[in-house]
Amino acid sequence: MVSRPELVKLVGELSQVVVEARNKLEPSQRNEVWTKHVFIVPLLGGLGWDRYPDMGYEDKDSPDVEGSLDFMIM
C-alpha cells in the first residue's frame, strides 16, 4: 500500500488522465474497459490491492448480460 502523500499524488495523476482523455479520446474510446485499466485498477493498487491475486476482471466489448460478473475484488 502506498503512503498517504503517494495516494494523493496518484489521485491527482488519475484526475489529470481523465481531464486529458476528454480532449484526446473519442467518447467510444472512453469505455468500461478503458476505465478499468486506466483508472480503477491503478486506484485499487494504490489502496493496497494486488492486481493479480486480489482482483479478477473480464474485458468485454458487448453490453453486460444480466447476472454476469466483470470485476471482482477478493
Backbone hydrogen bonds in HBPLUS format (Angstrom, degrees):
<---DONOR---> <-ACCEPTOR-->    atom                        ^
c    i                          cat <-CA-CA->   ^        H-A-AA   ^      H-
h    n   atom  resd res      DA  || num        DHA   H-A  angle D-A-AA Bond
n    s   type  num  typ     dist DA aas  dist angle  dist       angle   num
A0007-LEU N   A0003-SER O   2.85 MM   4  6.14 152.0  1.93 155.5 164.5     1
A0008-VAL N   A0004-ARG O   2.92 MM   4  6.18 159.6  1.96 156.1 161.2     2
A0009-LYS N   A0005-PRO O   2.99 MM   4  6.19 154.8  2.05 142.5 149.4     3
A0010-LEU N   A0006-GLU O   2.87 MM   4  6.11 155.8  1.93 144.5 151.2     4
A0011-VAL N   A0007-LEU O   2.90 MM   4  6.16 163.6  1.93 153.7 157.1     5
A0012-GLY N   A0008-VAL O   3.03 MM   4  6.25 154.7  2.10 143.8 150.9     6
A0013-GLU N   A0009-LYS O   2.90 MM   4  6.20 155.7  1.96 150.8 157.7     7
A0014-LEU N   A0010-LEU O   2.84 MM   4  6.10 161.7  1.87 155.0 160.1     8
A0015-SER N   A0011-VAL O   2.89 MM   4  6.02 151.9  1.97 144.1 152.1     9
A0016-GLN N   A0012-GLY O   3.04 MM   4  6.28 151.3  2.12 143.4 150.7    10
A0017-VAL N   A0013-GLU O   3.01 MM   4  6.34 148.8  2.11 145.0 153.6    11
A0018-VAL N   A0014-LEU O   3.10 MM   4  6.41 156.3  2.16 148.4 153.4    12
A0019-VAL N   A0015-SER O   3.04 MM   4  6.36 159.1  2.09 148.4 153.9    13
A0020-GLU N   A0016-GLN O   2.87 MM   4  6.07 167.3  1.89 154.0 157.3    14
A0021-ALA N   A0017-VAL O   2.87 MM   4  5.98 146.9  1.98 144.4 153.9    15
A0023-ASN N   A0020-GLU O   3.04 MM   3  5.42 134.1  2.26 106.3 117.8    16
A0024-LYS N   A0020-GLU O   2.99 MM   4  6.18 143.4  2.13 148.7 160.1    17
A0025-LEU N   A0021-ALA O   2.92 MM   4  5.20 161.9  1.95 138.6 141.4    18
A0029-GLN N   A0026-GLU O   2.87 MM   3  5.29 143.3  2.00 113.1 124.2    19
A0030-ARG N   A0027-PRO O   3.17 MM   3  5.21 135.9  2.37  98.2 109.9    20
A0035-THR N   A0031-ASN O   2.95 MM   4  6.18 163.1  1.97 154.1 159.3    21
A0036-LYS N   A0032-GLU O   2.96 MM   4  6.21 157.1  2.01 150.3 155.9    22
A0037-HIS N   A0033-VAL O   3.06 MM   4  6.30 172.0  2.07 157.9 158.7    23
A0038-VAL N   A0034-TRP O   2.88 MM   4  5.82 165.1  1.90 157.8 162.2    24
A0039-PHE N   A0035-THR O   2.96 MM   4  5.25 147.7  2.07 132.1 140.3    25
A0040-ILE N   A0035-THR O   3.01 MM   5  6.35 162.2  2.04 151.6 157.3    26
A0041-VAL N   A0036-LYS O   2.91 MM   5  5.77 172.2  1.92 158.8 160.1    27
A0043-LEU N   A0039-PHE O   3.12 MM   4  6.13 154.0  2.19 143.4 151.3    28
A0044-LEU N   A0040-ILE O   2.88 MM   4  6.09 167.5  1.90 160.7 163.8    29
A0045-GLY N   A0041-VAL O   2.93 MM   4  6.07 154.2  1.99 148.4 156.1    30
A0046-GLY N   A0042-PRO O   2.94 MM   4  6.18 149.4  2.03 142.7 150.5    31
A0047-LEU N   A0043-LEU O   3.06 MM   4  6.40 130.3  2.32 139.0 152.6    32
A0047-LEU N   A0044-LEU O   3.07 MM   3  4.96 131.6  2.31  92.3 105.9    33
A0049-TRP N   A0044-LEU O   3.04 MM   5  5.56 158.9  2.09 150.5 143.9    34
A0048-GLY N   A0045-GLY O   3.02 MM   3  5.14 158.6  2.07 104.1 110.4    35
A0054-ASP N   A0050-ASP O   3.03 MM   4  5.24 144.4  2.16 143.0 152.9    36
A0074-MET N   A0054-ASP O   2.68 MM  20  4.93 168.8  1.69 149.9 153.9    37
A0056-GLY N   A0072-MET O   2.80 MM  16  4.99 158.1  1.84 150.5 154.3    38
A0072-MET N   A0056-GLY O   2.64 MM  16  4.99 144.9  1.76 159.4 165.0    39
A0058-GLU N   A0070-ASP O   3.06 MM  12  5.05 151.9  2.14 125.8 130.4    40
A0068-SER N   A0065-VAL O   2.92 MM   3  5.55 156.4  1.97 149.4 147.8    41
